[in-house]
């Protein structure tokens, strides 16, 4: 039986996972998204053409790969239909390739509206404003509309009326905004569902069949470890569990946990939205990283905060995910720096502190300095062809984190990869 693989981000998201999933997908029989929602954005370049996928797994570009959205994903049907239309316009047929769990909780316009209203007040935490948090709240509070509810009109009407009333009360009385009209919410939801109904089915049984027949599955995580709702920089996190260990629940297939785990990390660090960020740079160096790395959110277009590589956080992520290998992306962004730094510790009031500290927002980074290689990595086709100073940087990362670096990205295109 071939080995399956879980691929996760190890920072605050935006590590370049889309390209890496795209690269690995051709080696697998199936790709499955197991958490998050359309707040995630994976950017892929296919023959110089740019695609941004928010829900559909990145393996969709390969004819032999089946794609799945597991029940751990919060699903916006409208966003899904937009992606399907984008792909079909490029000649990519999804009907026989994509299957979505009937057990997915749905994200509705209600959720996006309340998310936006909350973010407009003084207690904003920097969400994508797409409704992910409120939709996960409904799931935990047991008032979600599940995809299978749309197959039963009587049940749907009862649940949806209650949900519209619940949010309209908040929208009118707390936020002084225009309420939703139930009939319009119902009509729009059913119209969208009729277009998407053919994609829904039982993901768990199909994954099990692929596995039992000797196939291998790639499990695609969204966001990043440091945004995990339990283990990230709470409350400045996403609303799902982003760790590799949540794959069994999110995919609905328990044997998925018996997979190798590949962690993806940038050669520097970024984050979007509010929250602690010990290595953040507020100087010209940070601006230079942002410009060279084109650091703008794939989902929101917001500029990302930039800083040096945080190895303390990366080592924390490696342990939480039980990483078996590591991929370093955007190494080429550091081509033009005379000096490169990596954080190897933090201090708070003069004393060293771990990553998982309630005082992380006060942490001062302890850096190790590296000399830059000051040349383009574009023509490097294998590890031996990398400049010695680049190899010194990578070797230090590998030794500090304690995980082998098996893949290095040295450019934006799908072929810009160095294998070890």
PADO-236143 format. One record per residue (C-alpha): residue number from 0; residue in three letters; chain; x, y, z. Coordinates in steps of 0.2 Angstrom, whole numbers, plus 5000, padded with zeros to 4 digits. Layout:
<rs>
R   n res chain    x    y    z
R NUM ALA     A    X    Y    Z
...
</rs>
This chain:
<rs>
R   n res chain    x    y    z
R   0 UNK     A 5000 5000 5000
R   1 UNK     A 5007 5017 4995
R   2 UNK     A 5009 5030 5009
R   3 UNK     A 4997 5044 5011
R   4 UNK     A 5003 5062 5016
R   5 UNK     A 4996 5076 5026
R   6 UNK     A 5002 5093 5021
R   7 UNK     A 5000 5108 5033
R   8 UNK     A 5006 5126 5036
R   9 UNK     A 5018 5128 5050
R  10 UNK     A 5017 5147 5052
R  11 UNK     A 5002 5159 5052
R  12 UNK     A 4996 5153 5035
R  13 UNK     A 5001 5160 5018
R  14 UNK     A 5016 5148 5017
R  15 UNK     A 5014 5144 4999
R  16 UNK     A 5005 5127 5002
R  17 UNK     A 4995 5128 4986
R  18 UNK     A 5010 5126 4975
R  19 UNK     A 5017 5112 4985
R  20 UNK     A 5000 5103 4985
R  21 UNK     A 4999 5105 4967
R  22 UNK     A 5016 5098 4965
R  23 UNK     A 5013 5083 4976
R  24 UNK     A 4995 5080 4969
R  25 UNK     A 5001 5072 4953
R  26 UNK     A 5009 5058 4963
R  27 UNK     A 4992 5054 4972
R  28 UNK     A 4976 5046 4968
R  29 UNK     A 4965 5058 4978
R  30 UNK     A 4967 5075 4987
R  31 UNK     A 4956 5080 5002
R  32 UNK     A 4953 5096 5011
R  33 UNK     A 4949 5093 5029
R  34 UNK     A 4946 5110 5038
R  35 UNK     A 4944 5128 5036
R  36 UNK     A 4933 5137 5023
R  37 UNK     A 4934 5150 5009
R  38 UNK     A 4944 5161 5020
R  39 UNK     A 4959 5151 5014
R  40 UNK     A 4967 5155 4997
R  41 UNK     A 4979 5144 4988
R  42 UNK     A 4988 5152 4973
R  43 UNK     A 4993 5141 4959
R  44 UNK     A 5002 5145 4943
R  45 UNK     A 4998 5133 4929
R  46 UNK     A 5007 5137 4912
R  47 UNK     A 5009 5155 4918
R  48 UNK     A 4991 5157 4922
R  49 UNK     A 4986 5161 4940
R  50 UNK     A 4972 5152 4949
R  51 UNK     A 4967 5156 4967
R  52 UNK     A 4957 5141 4975
R  53 UNK     A 4948 5144 4991
R  54 UNK     A 4938 5128 4993
R  55 UNK     A 4942 5116 4979
R  56 UNK     A 4958 5105 4982
R  57 UNK     A 4973 5110 4972
R  58 UNK     A 4974 5093 4964
R  59 UNK     A 4959 5097 4953
R  60 UNK     A 4972 5101 4939
R  61 UNK     A 4976 5083 4936
R  62 UNK     A 4965 5072 4927
R  63 UNK     A 4969 5056 4937
R  64 UNK     A 4966 5064 4954
R  65 UNK     A 4949 5063 4963
R  66 UNK     A 4946 5078 4974
R  67 UNK     A 4936 5078 4991
R  68 UNK     A 4930 5091 5003
R  69 UNK     A 4928 5083 5020
R  70 UNK     A 4915 5087 5033
R  71 UNK     A 4927 5097 5044
R  72 UNK     A 4926 5111 5030
R  73 UNK     A 4914 5125 5032
R  74 UNK     A 4906 5127 5015
R  75 UNK     A 4900 5142 5006
R  76 UNK     A 4890 5135 4991
R  77 UNK     A 4891 5152 4982
R  78 UNK     A 4910 5153 4984
R  79 UNK     A 4911 5135 4978
R  80 UNK     A 4900 5139 4962
R  81 UNK     A 4911 5154 4958
R  82 UNK     A 4927 5142 4959
R  83 UNK     A 4918 5129 4948
R  84 UNK     A 4913 5142 4935
R  85 UNK     A 4931 5149 4935
R  86 UNK     A 4938 5132 4932
R  87 UNK     A 4925 5126 4919
R  88 UNK     A 4929 5142 4909
R  89 UNK     A 4947 5135 4908
R  90 UNK     A 4941 5118 4902
R  91 UNK     A 4942 5109 4918
R  92 UNK     A 4927 5098 4921
R  93 UNK     A 4923 5094 4939
R  94 UNK     A 4908 5083 4939
R  95 UNK     A 4916 5067 4940
R  96 UNK     A 4931 5073 4950
R  97 UNK     A 4924 5082 4965
R  98 UNK     A 4914 5075 4979
R  99 UNK     A 4909 5085 4995
R 100 UNK     A 4903 5078 5011
R 101 UNK     A 4884 5080 5014
R 102 UNK     A 4889 5083 5032
R 103 UNK     A 4898 5099 5029
R 104 UNK     A 4891 5114 5039
R 105 UNK     A 4885 5128 5027
R 106 UNK     A 4891 5146 5028
R 107 UNK     A 4877 5158 5023
R 108 UNK     A 4876 5177 5019
R 109 UNK     A 4870 5179 5037
R 110 UNK     A 4887 5173 5043
R 111 UNK     A 4897 5185 5032
R 112 UNK     A 4886 5200 5037
R 113 UNK     A 4887 5197 5056
R 114 UNK     A 4906 5194 5054
R 115 UNK     A 4908 5211 5045
R 116 UNK     A 4897 5220 5058
R 117 UNK     A 4908 5213 5072
R 118 UNK     A 4924 5218 5063
R 119 UNK     A 4918 5236 5061
R 120 UNK     A 4918 5238 5080
R 121 UNK     A 4933 5243 5091
R 122 UNK     A 4936 5224 5096
R 123 UNK     A 4941 5219 5078
R 124 UNK     A 4953 5204 5078
R 125 UNK     A 4957 5205 5059
R 126 UNK     A 4946 5191 5052
R 127 UNK     A 4944 5189 5033
R 128 UNK     A 4926 5195 5036
R 129 UNK     A 4919 5181 5026
R 130 UNK     A 4909 5173 5040
R 131 UNK     A 4920 5158 5045
R 132 UNK     A 4919 5162 5064
R 133 UNK     A 4900 5164 5065
R 134 UNK     A 4898 5148 5055
R 135 UNK     A 4909 5138 5066
R 136 UNK     A 4900 5145 5081
R 137 UNK     A 4884 5138 5074
R 138 UNK     A 4892 5122 5071
R 139 UNK     A 4897 5121 5090
R 140 UNK     A 4881 5128 5096
R 141 UNK     A 4872 5114 5086
R 142 UNK     A 4862 5126 5075
R 143 UNK     A 4871 5124 5059
R 144 UNK     A 4862 5121 5042
R 145 UNK     A 4871 5105 5036
R 146 UNK     A 4871 5101 5017
R 147 UNK     A 4860 5086 5020
R 148 UNK     A 4847 5097 5028
R 149 UNK     A 4844 5104 5010
R 150 UNK     A 4837 5087 5005
R 151 UNK     A 4822 5089 5017
R 152 UNK     A 4812 5105 5015
R 153 UNK     A 4802 5104 5031
R 154 UNK     A 4817 5102 5041
R 155 UNK     A 4826 5115 5032
R 156 UNK     A 4812 5128 5034
R 157 UNK     A 4812 5125 5053
R 158 UNK     A 4831 5127 5055
R 159 UNK     A 4833 5141 5043
R 160 UNK     A 4819 5152 5050
R 161 UNK     A 4826 5150 5068
R 162 UNK     A 4844 5154 5061
R 163 UNK     A 4837 5170 5052
R 164 UNK     A 4828 5176 5068
R 165 UNK     A 4844 5173 5078
R 166 UNK     A 4855 5183 5067
R 167 UNK     A 4842 5197 5063
R 168 UNK     A 4840 5200 5082
R 169 UNK     A 4858 5204 5083
R 170 UNK     A 4859 5213 5067
R 171 UNK     A 4844 5225 5071
R 172 UNK     A 4846 5227 5090
R 173 UNK     A 4865 5226 5093
R 174 UNK     A 4872 5233 5076
R 175 UNK     A 4857 5244 5070
R 176 UNK     A 4858 5237 5053
R 177 UNK     A 4846 5230 5040
R 178 UNK     A 4839 5213 5044
R 179 UNK     A 4838 5198 5031
R 180 UNK     A 4821 5193 5023
R 181 UNK     A 4819 5174 5027
R 182 UNK     A 4810 5170 5010
R 183 UNK     A 4825 5178 5001
R 184 UNK     A 4838 5168 5011
R 185 UNK     A 4828 5152 5008
R 186 UNK     A 4826 5155 4989
R 187 UNK     A 4844 5160 4986
R 188 UNK     A 4850 5145 4996
R 189 UNK     A 4840 5133 4987
R 190 UNK     A 4844 5140 4970
R 191 UNK     A 4863 5138 4974
R 192 UNK     A 4860 5120 4981
R 193 UNK     A 4852 5115 4965
R 194 UNK     A 4867 5120 4955
R 195 UNK     A 4879 5111 4967
R 196 UNK     A 4869 5096 4972
R 197 UNK     A 4877 5084 4960
R 198 UNK     A 4894 5086 4969
R 199 UNK     A 4888 5080 4987
R 200 UNK     A 4890 5063 4993
R 201 UNK     A 4898 5051 5006
R 202 UNK     A 4917 5056 5007
R 203 UNK     A 4921 5044 5021
R 204 UNK     A 4916 5028 5011
R 205 UNK     A 4925 5034 4995
R 206 UNK     A 4941 5038 5004
R 207 UNK     A 4941 5021 5013
R 208 UNK     A 4938 5012 4996
R 209 UNK     A 4953 5021 4989
R 210 UNK     A 4964 5017 5004
R 211 UNK     A 4959 4999 5005
R 212 UNK     A 4962 4996 4986
R 213 UNK     A 4980 5002 4989
R 214 UNK     A 4978 5020 4983
R 215 UNK     A 4986 5035 4992
R 216 UNK     A 4978 5051 4998
R 217 UNK     A 4985 5068 5000
R 218 UNK     A 4976 5078 5014
R 219 UNK     A 4977 5097 5011
R 220 UNK     A 4977 5108 5026
R 221 UNK     A 4972 5126 5026
R 222 UNK     A 4978 5141 5036
R 223 UNK     A 4993 5137 5047
R 224 UNK     A 4997 5129 5064
R 225 UNK     A 4999 5146 5073
R 226 UNK     A 4981 5150 5069
R 227 UNK     A 4974 5134 5077
R 228 UNK     A 4960 5138 5088
R 229 UNK     A 4967 5128 5102
R 230 UNK     A 4986 5129 5100
R 231 UNK     A 4988 5146 5090
R 232 UNK     A 4990 5163 5096
R 233 UNK     A 4972 5164 5104
R 234 UNK     A 4961 5174 5101
R 235 UNK     A 4970 5180 5085
R 236 UNK     A 4967 5163 5077
R 237 UNK     A 4955 5155 5065
R 238 UNK     A 4940 5145 5071
R 239 UNK     A 4946 5127 5066
R 240 UNK     A 4959 5115 5071
R 241 UNK     A 4973 5117 5058
R 242 UNK     A 4985 5103 5065
R 243 UNK     A 4988 5087 5055
R 244 UNK     A 4981 5078 5070
R 245 UNK     A 4963 5085 5066
R 246 UNK     A 4963 5076 5049
R 247 UNK     A 4954 5060 5055
R 248 UNK     A 4939 5071 5061
R 249 UNK     A 4939 5083 5047
R 250 UNK     A 4940 5070 5033
R 251 UNK     A 4929 5058 5042
R 252 UNK     A 4942 5044 5038
R 253 UNK     A 4951 5039 5054
R 254 UNK     A 4965 5029 5045
R 255 UNK     A 4971 5046 5038
R 256 UNK     A 4981 5049 5054
R 257 UNK     A 4993 5035 5048
R 258 UNK     A 5001 5046 5035
R 259 UNK     A 5017 5055 5034
R 260 UNK     A 5016 5074 5038
R 261 UNK     A 5025 5088 5027
R 262 UNK     A 5026 5105 5035
R 263 UNK     A 5027 5120 5024
R 264 UNK     A 5036 5136 5030
R 265 UNK     A 5042 5152 5022
R 266 UNK     A 5061 5156 5023
R 267 UNK     A 5054 5171 5033
R 268 UNK     A 5038 5174 5042
R 269 UNK     A 5022 5183 5038
R 270 UNK     A 5004 5185 5046
R 271 UNK     A 4988 5194 5041
R 272 UNK     A 4977 5203 5054
R 273 UNK     A 4980 5207 5072
R 274 UNK     A 4990 5196 5085
R 275 UNK     A 5008 5194 5092
R 276 UNK     A 5022 5192 5080
R 277 UNK     A 5039 5193 5089
R 278 UNK     A 5050 5194 5073
R 279 UNK     A 5039 5207 5064
R 280 UNK     A 5050 5221 5055
R 281 UNK     A 5044 5239 5055
R 282 UNK     A 5058 5245 5045
R 283 UNK     A 5064 5246 5027
R 284 UNK     A 5069 5227 5028
R 285 UNK     A 5052 5222 5032
R 286 UNK     A 5045 5233 5017
R 287 UNK     A 5058 5225 5006
R 288 UNK     A 5053 5207 5010
R 289 UNK     A 5035 5212 5007
R 290 UNK     A 5038 5219 4990
R 291 UNK     A 5050 5205 4984
R 292 UNK     A 5038 5192 4991
R 293 UNK     A 5022 5200 4984
R 294 UNK     A 5015 5198 5001
R 295 UNK     A 4997 5202 4999
R 296 UNK     A 4983 5190 5005
R 297 UNK     A 4976 5178 4991
R 298 UNK     A 4959 5179 4999
R 299 UNK     A 4957 5197 5005
R 300 UNK     A 4971 5207 4996
R 301 UNK     A 4977 5214 5013
R 302 UNK     A 4996 5217 5015
R 303 UNK     A 5004 5205 5026
R 304 UNK     A 5015 5209 5040
R 305 UNK     A 5033 5203 5037
R 306 UNK     A 5047 5198 5048
R 307 UNK     A 5062 5186 5049
R 308 UNK     A 5060 5167 5051
R 309 UNK     A 5055 5162 5068
R 310 UNK     A 5063 5145 5072
R 311 UNK     A 5055 5144 5089
R 312 UNK     A 5038 5145 5082
R 313 UNK     A 5043 5133 5068
R 314 UNK     A 5050 5120 5081
R 315 UNK     A 5034 5122 5091
R 316 UNK     A 5024 5118 5075
R 317 UNK     A 5035 5103 5070
R 318 UNK     A 5031 5095 5087
R 319 UNK     A 5013 5098 5087
R 320 UNK     A 5011 5091 5069
R 321 UNK     A 5023 5077 5072
R 322 UNK     A 5032 5082 5056
R 323 UNK     A 5041 5069 5046
R 324 UNK     A 5048 5082 5033
R 325 UNK     A 5049 5100 5030
R 326 UNK     A 5047 5111 5014
R 327 UNK     A 5055 5129 5014
R 328 UNK     A 5046 5141 5002
R 329 UNK     A 5051 5158 4995
R 330 UNK     A 5069 5155 4998
R 331 UNK     A 5073 5166 4983
R 332 UNK     A 5065 5181 4991
R 333 UNK     A 5080 5182 5002
R 334 UNK     A 5092 5183 4987
R 335 UNK     A 5095 5202 4988
R 336 UNK     A 5099 5203 5007
R 337 UNK     A 5117 5206 5013
R 338 UNK     A 5112 5199 5030
R 339 UNK     A 5098 5187 5035
R 340 UNK     A 5092 5183 5052
R 341 UNK     A 5083 5169 5061
R 342 UNK     A 5075 5170 5078
R 343 UNK     A 5082 5156 5090
R 344 UNK     A 5074 5162 5106
R 345 UNK     A 5063 5175 5115
R 346 UNK     A 5065 5186 5130
R 347 UNK     A 5052 5194 5141
R 348 UNK     A 5059 5206 5154
R 349 UNK     A 5076 5199 5151
R 350 UNK     A 5071 5181 5154
R 351 UNK     A 5069 5167 5140
R 352 UNK     A 5051 5162 5137
R 353 UNK     A 5044 5148 5126
R 354 UNK     A 5032 5151 5111
R 355 UNK     A 5017 5146 5120
R 356 UNK     A 5017 5160 5132
R 357 UNK     A 5003 5172 5137
R 358 UNK     A 5017 5186 5136
R 359 UNK     A 5021 5182 5118
R 360 UNK     A 5015 5200 5113
R 361 UNK     A 5029 5207 5124
R 362 UNK     A 5043 5194 5118
R 363 UNK     A 5059 5201 5111
R 364 UNK     A 5067 5190 5098
R 365 UNK     A 5085 5183 5100
R 366 UNK     A 5093 5182 5083
R 367 UNK     A 5106 5172 5074
R 368 UNK     A 5114 5181 5059
R 369 UNK     A 5118 5173 5043
R 370 UNK     A 5127 5181 5028
R 371 UNK     A 5116 5183 5013
R 372 UNK     A 5121 5174 4996
R 373 UNK     A 5118 5190 4986
R 374 UNK     A 5114 5180 4969
R 375 UNK     A 5098 5173 4961
R 376 UNK     A 5093 5156 4965
R 377 UNK     A 5082 5155 4949
R 378 UNK     A 5095 5144 4939
R 379 UNK     A 5097 5132 4954
R 380 UNK     A 5090 5115 4949
R 381 UNK     A 5096 5104 4963
R 382 UNK     A 5102 5106 4981
R 383 UNK     A 5121 5105 4976
R 384 UNK     A 5119 5120 4965
R 385 UNK     A 5113 5131 4979
R 386 UNK     A 5126 5144 4985
R 387 UNK     A 5135 5138 5001
R 388 UNK     A 5128 5152 5011
R 389 UNK     A 5110 5147 5006
R 390 UNK     A 5114 5129 5011
R 391 UNK     A 5121 5135 5028
R 392 UNK     A 5105 5144 5031
R 393 UNK     A 5095 5128 5027
R 394 UNK     A 5106 5117 5037
R 395 UNK     A 5104 5127 5052
R 396 UNK     A 5085 5127 5050
R 397 UNK     A 5085 5108 5048
R 398 UNK     A 5096 5105 5064
R 399 UNK     A 5087 5118 5075
R 400 UNK     A 5069 5111 5071
R 401 UNK     A 5075 5093 5070
R 402 UNK     A 5066 5089 5054
R 403 UNK     A 5073 5085 5037
R 404 UNK     A 5070 5098 5023
R 405 UNK     A 5065 5088 5008
R 406 UNK     A 5059 5102 4996
R 407 UNK     A 5064 5120 4993
R 408 UNK     A 5054 5132 4983
R 409 UNK     A 5065 5145 4973
R 410 UNK     A 5052 5154 4963
R 411 UNK     A 5033 5156 4960
R 412 UNK     A 5030 5144 4946
R 413 UNK     A 5026 5126 4949
R 414 UNK     A 5043 5120 4942
R 415 UNK     A 5053 5131 4953
R 416 UNK     A 5057 5117 4966
R 417 UNK     A 5073 5109 4972
R 418 UNK     A 5071 5091 4979
R 419 UNK     A 5083 5082 4991
</rs>
